[in-house]
Amino acid sequence: MTSKAIVKAADLKRMANIAKANNVTVWIEIDGKRIGISPEMPAVQATKPLAKYEDFDL
């Protein structure tokens, strides 16, 4: 017999929608266990590298 889930999938989806829409982290705590969802963050590697100082004419 499996144990009952702490948080239902529907609740997690609602939390994810709130996190994405408001760009915040959402946490709930049940019996001392914390469950959180954060919005997607853009990958740091996907950004263009900054130009080096040699590329500029002064």
C-alpha positions as CSV (number, residue, x, y, z in Angstrom):
1,M,0.0,0.0,0.0
2,T,1.4,3.4,-1.0
3,S,1.2,6.4,1.3
4,K,-1.0,9.4,0.4
5,A,0.8,12.2,-1.5
6,I,1.7,15.3,0.6
7,V,0.6,17.7,-2.2
8,K,-1.8,16.9,-5.0
9,A,-0.6,17.4,-8.6
10,A,-3.4,19.9,-9.2
11,D,-2.1,22.0,-6.3
12,L,1.5,21.9,-7.7
13,K,0.2,23.1,-11.1
14,R,-1.6,26.0,-9.4
15,M,1.5,26.9,-7.5
16,A,3.6,26.7,-10.8
17,N,1.1,29.0,-12.5
18,I,1.3,31.6,-9.7
19,A,5.1,31.4,-9.7
20,K,5.3,31.9,-13.5
21,A,2.7,34.7,-13.6
22,N,4.1,36.7,-10.7
23,N,7.8,35.8,-11.1
24,V,8.0,34.7,-7.4
25,T,8.8,31.6,-5.5
26,V,5.9,29.8,-3.9
27,W,6.3,27.7,-0.8
28,I,3.9,25.6,1.3
29,E,4.8,23.8,4.5
30,I,3.0,20.7,5.8
31,D,4.1,18.9,9.0
32,G,7.5,20.6,8.8
33,K,8.1,19.7,5.2
34,R,8.6,22.6,2.8
35,I,7.7,22.3,-0.9
36,G,8.5,25.2,-3.2
37,I,8.2,26.1,-6.9
38,S,10.2,28.8,-8.7
39,P,9.5,30.4,-12.1
40,E,11.8,29.4,-15.0
41,M,15.0,31.4,-15.0
42,P,16.8,32.1,-18.3
43,A,20.0,30.0,-18.7
44,V,23.1,32.0,-18.0
45,Q,25.0,30.2,-20.7
46,A,22.4,31.3,-23.3
47,T,23.3,34.9,-23.0
48,K,25.8,36.6,-25.3
49,P,29.2,37.1,-23.8
50,L,30.2,40.7,-22.9
51,A,32.5,42.5,-25.4
52,K,36.0,42.7,-24.2
53,Y,37.7,46.1,-23.8
54,E,39.9,45.5,-26.8
55,D,36.8,45.7,-29.0
56,F,36.3,49.4,-28.3
57,D,38.0,52.4,-29.9
58,L,38.6,55.3,-27.5
